[in-house]
Amino acid sequence: MKGIDLESMPLDELWALHETICSVLARKLEAEKRLLERRLNELSRVGKAANETPVRRPYPKFSKSKTASPNMVRSRQAAAEVGPPDTFVGFKGTPN
């Protein structure tokens, strides 16, 4: 780039240079803005397509044996070892 002596340039030429630089920069900024807006639109379309039809995963089968607490398992085992009660005792301690 050649050196320009700005101090010795007449005011009309300086103003013309200023307008030229402004127009070149405006064109470059507009081109960059269009490029970025195009990329943003592409990204937003991809994001919408992924969010339009959410698919839920199926829940696994529920099994009580896996979720029972150890105390509950022990009490069931103890009840099975003793066997069924012969008579039912009511709340006040009298057989029914």
N, C-alpha and C positions, 0 to 999 in steps of 0.2 A: 504494500500500500504506500502510495507516495505521500510525502508530508505536505500538509496544507497549512499555509500561514494564515490562520484565522484572524489575527490581529490586523493584518494589512488588507483584508478583503473588504470590499464595500458592503454596506448594510443590505442592499438589495440581494446580493449574491449569498450572503449569510442566511437571509430569510428563505431564499430558494432552496438552499442546502437543508435547512431545518424542515421545510415542507416535504422535501424528497425523503429525508430520513423518517419522518413521521408516517408517510404513506407506505414505505417499505415495511416498517415495523407493524403497522396496522394490518397489512396483508398477511404477514407471517403469523401474527397473533390470531387472526381470523381462521387461517388454515389449521393452526394447532388446536383451536377451540373446536372446529368441526371434527377433527380427528378424535379428540377426547370425548366429545358428545356421542360420536358413533360407537366408540368402545364402551362407553357407559350404557348405551342402549342395548348393545349385545350382551353385556353382563347382566343387565336387569331382566332381559328375556330368558337367560339361562336360569337365573334365580327364581323367576316366576314358574317356569316349567317344572322345576324341582319341588316347589311348594304347592302346586295346584292339586296334586293327587297324593296326599300323604298315605302311605301304606303302613298299617300297624302290624307289628310282628305278632304271631299267635302266642298266647300264654302257654307255658309248659303245663303238663298234666299235674293236677294237685294230688298229693298222696299224704294221707294223715300220718302214716308211719314215719315219714321223714320230718314232719313238723311237730310231732308230739314231744313234749318235754320229757326229760329223763325221769322225773318224779311221777309223771302220769304213766309212763311205761312200767315202772316198778310197782305202782299201785295196782295196775291191771294184772301184772304177773302174780302178785300176792293174792289178789282176789280169785284168780283162776286156780291157784294151789289150794286154797281153803275150800272152795266149792260153794254151791248156793246155800243160803241160810235155810235152816229148817222151818223157822217161824219168823214172821215179821213182827218186830217190836215197834209199837206205836210211839208217839212222841212223849207220852208220859210214862213209858216203861212197861206198859201192859201189852201182852200178846193180843193180836187180833184174831 
